[in-house]
Every structure is written in structure tokens, then in C-alpha cells.
Amino acid sequence: MKQILVYSDSLTWGIIPDTRKRLPFAERWPGVLEQQLIAGGANVRVLENCLNGRRTVWEDPYKPGRNGLQGVGQVMEMHSPLTLVILMLGTNDFQSMHPHTAWHAAQGVAAIIDAMRSAPIEPGMPVPPILLVCPPVIQTPRGAMAAKFAGAGIKCVGLAEAYRRVASDMGCEFLDAGEVTAASGVDGIHLDKPQHLQLGMALAKKVKTLL
């Protein structure tokens, strides 16, 4: 069986915009991805490691453990052998308590890619290829996200281009989720159920070429 690790945040965890509820696995994009790959004949399992509020390489001043770089090597070790890793982080780097730009987030994912490739996996197990996914562009934050992401739409300008450059320089596959779907109109940050479906279907087409 081929195993795909998804390393991400609340956009993939499946939080329902402006609530604290979660979409079921079959309706989250990793679940859509798994179902589509299996329907196409692949013997595959999609493993989610998705934490609400996870940054690339920074801490949340209010909640511990949101630095995505910390422990990522052990996550790789835990789930090996892996056929593919899908990395989609960066949205939370633009929360209002951070001054970061697209360049900073791109450097953050680059650091995570380095850590994934140097993870302490068992001898003989493969170092999996990495598919870097750029999150959709942040819209005007609304509801419960308004204060937390104030100014994020300006700070994230140029994120897809910066991520595409990192992917090219580091030999990773790349997909811009913003070319597939927009962020939710409900809160301006997360993904609605139909948007999870759109992203999952697009990723299934991409991943089929990589397996």
C-alpha cells in the first residue's frame, strides 16, 4: 500500500468556516483525494497531520505547538515508508500578530522541506517526493477570523509566486490551490465543503501522475 502524508493546518483539518465544527473525512480534501485515487485503482492511504493554527516556522504566542518545523522529522519517521508528502502551510503566518510577508512564508516552507528530507527515517526507506501546495489567497477576514487575520490579505500578496520559486529551486512538485478554488466567502480564510471537493479533485489529478 502506498502512503501519502498531508502536513497542513485548519484549511485541511476541515474546520467549517465561522464554527468550531469539522467536516468528516470523506468531505475534506484529503478524503476526496483518497477516494479518487482508490476509484482509479490505486492501493493508497492518505494520512492527515493537520493542526489548527499551525505556522511554517513560527510559534503562536497564545497556543503552544503551532510551529510546523518543530517535530516534523519525527512525523516523517512515524509514518514512513511514504510514497509522497503534500505540504500546505502558510496561511497562519499572516495572522495579525505577525509582520510576515509572502517571502517569509516561502522561507518557512523551504525550511520544512529541508527538515522533511533530513528526517531520521529507518535505513533503506525512501525519502519521498514533496508536493508543495500554495493555499488560496486570503480574502477579507470576516466573523471570528476578522481580528485574528486583520491585514492578512495585504501581507500574503505574491505567495503563489514565492512558493512556485521555492518548489522550482528545491525540486518539488507544485500546485497553486488558488487556481482551483478561492477561500471561503464566509470567513475569507478557510474552505467550504464544495471548495474541499474542488481541491481534492484537482489534487487527485496531480497525484495520479506522481504515484
Secondary structure as the mmCIF struct_conf table of DSSP 4:
data_model
#
loop_
_struct_conf.conf_type_id
_struct_conf.id
_struct_conf.beg_label_comp_id
_struct_conf.beg_label_asym_id
_struct_conf.beg_label_seq_id
_struct_conf.end_label_comp_id
_struct_conf.end_label_asym_id
_struct_conf.end_label_seq_id
STRN STRN1 LYS A 2 SER A 8
HELX_RH_AL_P HELX_RH_AL_P1 SER A 10 TRP A 13
TURN_TY1_P TURN_TY1_P1 GLY A 14 GLY A 14
STRN STRN2 ILE A 15 ILE A 15
HELX_LH_PP_P HELX_LH_PP_P1 ILE A 16 ILE A 16
TURN_TY1_P TURN_TY1_P2 PRO A 17 ASP A 18
BEND BEND1 THR A 19 ARG A 20
STRN STRN3 ARG A 22 ARG A 22
HELX_RH_3T_P HELX_RH_3T_P1 PHE A 25 GLU A 27
BEND BEND2 ARG A 28 ARG A 28
HELX_RH_AL_P HELX_RH_AL_P2 TRP A 29 ALA A 39
TURN_TY1_P TURN_TY1_P3 GLY A 40 GLY A 41
STRN STRN4 VAL A 44 CYS A 50
TURN_TY1_P TURN_TY1_P4 ASN A 52 GLY A 53
STRN STRN5 ARG A 55 ARG A 55
BEND BEND3 THR A 56 VAL A 57
BEND BEND4 PRO A 61 LYS A 63
TURN_TY1_P TURN_TY1_P5 PRO A 64 GLY A 65
STRN STRN6 ASN A 67 ASN A 67
TURN_TY1_P TURN_TY1_P6 GLY A 68 GLY A 71
HELX_RH_AL_P HELX_RH_AL_P3 VAL A 72 HIS A 79
BEND BEND5 PRO A 81 PRO A 81
BEND BEND6 THR A 83 THR A 83
STRN STRN7 LEU A 84 LEU A 87
HELX_RH_3T_P HELX_RH_3T_P2 THR A 91 PHE A 94
BEND BEND7 GLN A 95 GLN A 95
TURN_TY1_P TURN_TY1_P7 SER A 96 MET A 97
HELX_RH_AL_P HELX_RH_AL_P4 ALA A 102 ARG A 117
TURN_TY1_P TURN_TY1_P8 SER A 118 SER A 118
HELX_LH_PP_P HELX_LH_PP_P2 ILE A 121 GLU A 122
TURN_TY1_P TURN_TY1_P9 PRO A 123 GLY A 124
STRN STRN8 ILE A 130 CYS A 134
HELX_LH_PP_P HELX_LH_PP_P3 PRO A 135 ILE A 138
HELX_RH_3T_P HELX_RH_3T_P3 GLY A 143 MET A 145
TURN_TY1_P TURN_TY1_P10 ALA A 146 GLY A 151
HELX_RH_AL_P HELX_RH_AL_P5 ALA A 152 LYS A 155
TURN_TY1_P TURN_TY1_P11 CYS A 156 GLY A 158
HELX_RH_AL_P HELX_RH_AL_P6 LEU A 159 MET A 170
TURN_TY1_P TURN_TY1_P12 GLY A 171 GLY A 171
STRN STRN9 GLU A 173 ASP A 176
HELX_RH_3T_P HELX_RH_3T_P4 ALA A 177 GLU A 179
TURN_TY1_P TURN_TY1_P13 VAL A 180 VAL A 180
HELX_LH_PP_P HELX_LH_PP_P4 ALA A 182 SER A 184
TURN_TY1_P TURN_TY1_P14 GLY A 185 ASP A 187
BEND BEND8 GLY A 188 HIS A 190
HELX_RH_AL_P HELX_RH_AL_P7 LYS A 193 LYS A 208
TURN_TY1_P TURN_TY1_P15 THR A 209 LEU A 210
#
